[in-house]
Each structure stands twice: as C-alpha cells, then as structure tokens.
C-alpha cells in the first residue's frame, strides 16, 4: 500500500487480556515510531526502531508493554494484562531515513478500548 | 524532558480570516518543529515544519515562525477555508527524533 497500515483499527479487550497491534510501515522506511494518543491529547512517544533495532523504549509506560520489529519492516506492539488506563489510540509512524531528517508518516491508528 | 505547551485549545474563525496557533517549548536543544493536522479518525499529517536554523517558512497559505531565544513557534493560516477545520498539533524534537507534542488546537472555520 501507499501509506502506513495499522491493524486492527478497533480493538475491544476485557481487562486482563493481552492484545497485539500491528504496523506495516511504508516499504523501505528505516525508522518506525509508536505513539499513544489519549482522547483529547497529543500523541505521546512510546518507542523507536531503526531497522530491527529498538533504539529507544523510554516511553513505554510499564513492563506490560512490549514492541518488536524482528525483520526491520512490520512491527507489533503487545500489551499484556490490559488495564483500563491503556485505552487510547496507538499510532505508528515511519520515516524513510534514520531519525534526524525525514518526514514522519503516520498510520490511522488502532483504537484500543479496555472494559 | 521536553515540555510543549500549545494554545489556544479551541479556535473558531470565519472563512477567509486568518488563524494563529502558538506553542512554547522548554528544551533549548530541540531543533526540529513540525506541525500536524489531524482529522477525525485519521493519523496526524505533516503540514509544515521548521528547523532551528531558520526563522520563518512559508508554504502557500501556511507559514511557521520560530523564535529560538523565547522558545516560541507559531502556525499561521491565511484565507482559511472550511476544509482547514481539524485538530492541529505542534511538536518539538531533537534532530527529528522522538517528538513531544502539544495538546492540540481544534480549529473550526465557519462558512
């Protein structure tokens, strides 16, 4: 596809369930970011990959959050034992170059609702 | 860490008027300042950006100004149109790495 693709677009989970959110970046994009956007707020940084290397995970809110990008393309954000405060839109963004020069292209996000 | 404040949180203008959104940042090391437009149910889309070696940048009806000394930057939209209605976010980062976003401005352009 032409843009960043995220799936699922909507996910409803019961508290305590595990969820996995997928991001397909634009082909060839080196950098990949995950952001969390709560209702009515700006996106907040979670983690950054350069190819398959996770160079920054300082924004992950707890050890229940885990992200991977094993082959340097598709990335998965996993949340274990979901809590109500995890309800948010999770945005993935990719860039052609390493962080430092390129425009970020965002996907449409995965909206997670934890009941 | 970086802190970005954005105001106003809501802005309503008549079609054809100008709109100005202002942001301040705290980390003097920040050197890349993008502005994003987010429509309902969509991801943010870059509309203009500025780097710290430039004071002003313009792209058709959109302009951004940066005052490094005061740590202020602003988005100016002239001749607003109803399709400009959306949520606008400013952000700051070092070398276009991880960005710190403002809380957004909901712009409504009334026809």
Interface residues (C-beta under 8 A of the other chain):
Chain A: X4 X33 X40 X41 X42 X43 X44 X45 X48 X56 X59 X91 X93 X95 X99 X100 X101 X102 X103 X104 X105 X106 X107 X108 X109
Chain B: X4 X6 X34 X36 X41 X42 X43 X44 X45 X46 X49 X89 X91 X95 X96 X97 X98 X99 X100 X101 X102 X103 X104
